[in-house]
């Protein structure tokens, strides 16, 4: 795993990766970055590909500005990874966002995820027919905390919009 849009990755390399992705339309590529501004700049001159989903991480309210940068990205699917969700993201403007992944942190030093940190956004996305994938509550023993919310699982997936 790496960040294709890290400052140390030359734009020329991204263009080469894009060509490889375009040559393999049978695969779907989910490209996640913490640098959606750079993603928007570099991909502006690249073709929008149905098999490329572009997203950014938003762990808490400190990073909500990444959503605005992501909206500038030309993409068949734009997604937010609210994972690990470490604080409230309530009130996030998800206009133009097609999919959200939500999940708590897992592992020995994991921090808990609170239900009220963004589920109002989940309700709005579900009502607008956009997708949400609830990955996990997280915790030291993530399997024991499960992935049910309101008595069900959320495994929704977006559709490409080209």
C-alpha positions in Angstrom: 0.0 0.0 0.0 1.2 3.5 -0.8 -0.1 6.9 -1.7 0.0 7.4 -5.5 -0.4 11.2 -5.0 2.4 11.7 -2.4 4.6 14.6 -3.2 7.6 12.2 -3.8 5.7 10.4 -6.6 6.5 12.1 -10.0 3.4 13.0 -12.1 5.0 11.1 -14.9 4.8 7.9 -12.9 1.1 8.5 -12.2 0.5 8.9 -15.9 2.3 5.5 -16.5 0.1 3.9 -13.8 -3.0 5.4 -15.4 -2.0 3.9 -18.8 -1.7 0.5 -17.1 -5.1 0.9 -15.4 -6.7 1.9 -18.8 -5.2 -1.3 -20.3 -6.9 -3.4 -17.7 -10.6 -2.4 -17.7 -11.6 -5.8 -16.2 -10.3 -4.6 -12.8 -11.6 -1.9 -10.6 -9.0 0.3 -8.9 -9.7 2.1 -5.7 -7.1 4.8 -5.2 -7.1 6.4 -1.8 -5.0 9.4 -0.9 -4.6 11.9 1.9 -3.6 14.5 -0.8 -6.8 15.0 -2.9 -5.6 18.5 -3.9 -2.6 16.9 -5.7 -4.9 14.2 -7.1 -7.2 16.8 -8.6 -4.2 18.6 -10.2 -2.6 15.5 -11.7 -5.8 13.8 -12.9 -7.2 16.9 -14.6 -5.3 16.1 -17.8 -6.0 12.3 -17.6 -9.1 10.5 -19.0 -11.9 9.6 -16.6 -11.9 5.8 -16.4 -15.0 3.8 -15.3 -12.7 1.3 -13.5 -11.0 4.0 -11.3 -12.6 5.1 -8.0 -10.8 8.0 -6.4 -11.0 8.8 -2.7 -9.6 10.5 0.3 -9.3 9.7 4.0 -11.2 11.8 6.6 -10.5 10.7 10.1 -12.2 13.5 11.9 -13.4 17.1 11.5 -9.8 18.3 11.2 -9.7 16.8 7.7 -13.1 17.8 6.3 -11.4 20.2 3.9 -10.1 17.1 2.0 -13.8 16.5 0.9 -13.8 19.9 -0.9 -10.6 19.0 -2.7 -12.0 15.6 -3.7 -15.0 17.2 -5.3 -12.7 18.9 -7.8 -11.4 15.5 -8.9 -12.8 14.2 -12.2 -13.8 10.6 -11.5 -16.4 8.0 -12.3 -16.7 7.4 -8.5 -15.5 9.7 -5.7 -15.3 8.2 -2.2 -14.5 9.0 1.3 -12.8 6.6 3.7 -14.0 7.6 7.2 -11.6 5.0 8.5 -10.3 4.9 11.1 -13.1 7.2 12.3 -11.4 9.0 15.3 -13.8 11.9 15.8 -17.0 13.5 14.7 -17.5 14.2 11.0 -21.2 15.2 11.5 -22.1 18.0 9.1 -19.7 16.9 6.4 -20.9 18.1 3.0 -21.1 14.9 0.9 -22.4 16.6 -2.2 -20.8 15.0 -5.2 -19.5 12.0 -3.2 -20.7 8.6 -4.4 -19.5 6.3 -1.7 -18.4 6.2 1.9 -16.5 3.6 3.8 -16.9 3.9 7.6 -14.9 1.9 10.2 -13.4 2.0 13.6 -9.7 1.5 14.3 -8.6 -2.0 15.1 -5.6 -3.5 16.8 -4.0 -3.6 20.2 -4.0 0.2 20.8 -7.2 1.0 18.9 -9.2 4.0 19.9 -13.0 3.5 20.2 -15.5 4.8 17.6 -18.6 6.5 18.8 -21.9 6.0 17.0 -22.8 9.7 16.9 -19.7 10.7 15.0 -21.2 10.7 11.5 -24.2 8.5 11.2 -26.5 11.3 10.3 -24.3 11.5 7.1 -24.9 7.8 6.7 -28.6 8.3 6.7 -28.4 11.1 4.1 -26.2 9.0 1.8 -28.6 6.1 2.0 -31.6 8.2 1.2 -29.9 9.7 -1.8 -29.1 6.2 -3.2 -25.4 6.7 -2.8 -23.6 3.9 -1.1 -22.1 3.2 2.2 -19.9 0.3 3.3 -19.7 -0.1 7.1 -16.6 -2.1 7.5 -16.3 -2.5 11.3 -16.8 -1.0 14.7 -13.1 -1.8 15.4 -11.5 -2.5 18.7 -8.9 -4.9 20.0 -11.0 -7.8 19.0 -12.8 -6.4 15.9 -14.7 -9.6 15.1 -16.4 -9.5 18.5 -17.6 -5.9 17.9 -18.9 -6.8 14.5 -20.2 -4.7 11.7 -23.9 -4.4 12.3 -25.5 -1.0 12.7 -29.2 -0.6 13.4 -29.6 -4.4 13.2 -28.1 -4.8 9.7 -25.0 -4.7 7.7 -24.3 -2.0 5.1 -22.5 -3.4 2.1 -23.6 -0.9 -0.5 -21.4 -0.2 -3.5 -21.4 2.7 -5.9 -21.9 2.5 -9.7 -19.6 4.2 -12.1 -20.9 7.5 -13.5 -19.4 8.0 -16.9 
